[in-house]
């Protein structure tokens, strides 16, 4: 890399043994950027780079928690990294790497897209735990460089049985314009071959396919993002439970539903009263909860987008009220 004009840093994780020197690495062209700061954590490497015009770009290089059940942990890892970035003087940010969750539907993608995890998000076919929604939000406006709604693009597969876009690349569009993205495939035949044989292989030695994007600055002079990020990450004053409940009730009252639909919504969102407090539900109780969840999803699919958003927001407020 040095011979090609690049310099770089490797994540410094004290928990990693000397005989396993793997980790995140970030490289930059010496003629374009200067390293101002670097911060290593167990799952992220953050570098702050500046160009000749003193424009600063923070690069958050991630390899998030791999356990499929740990959606909240992945969101917390992102939140911690963004909180550190908020204390740095910067004008743009890129967040990228192996997120170990799908770009199409996951708590981590929702967190970066919306600033926090809204109620109703699913990951790996399950509702994300409420703890993901309790992770403090961020004040950045971020966009994904990739639009993968069609499912044609993916970066991970197991012999074509399922495909996921686990490697994500987010950026601040206020300061950066995405000029181009790299397809994960060389062409249709390459994609078909990967679906047939899976990953890795002799031709694709990694279990993930690479992604890349090209950006350019939107302006020669840009406002600092440090203030907005730090303000959003600061602890918010606690909202009284009665105020949360009142807002939830107002949303439900304004929701465009019939009385029959309101009754049905209350039914599918009320857990069985026999559930043990703090204990493990019995198999029949788990089955009943899964059936209620299925009915809830079917109900939301029928009421329309506006009603769905209002109902999920009201449910989120009620949960917060019970915890406060």
Helices and strands as residue ranges (DSSP letters): G 2-4, E 6-10, E 25-29, E 34-40, E 44-50, E 56-63, H 71-86, E 92-98, H 107-114, E 122-123, E 126-127, H 130-134, E 143-144, E 156-157, E 163-164, E 167-171, E 176-181, H 188-197, E 213-217, H 226-233, H 241-254, H 259-268, H 283-303, H 305-323
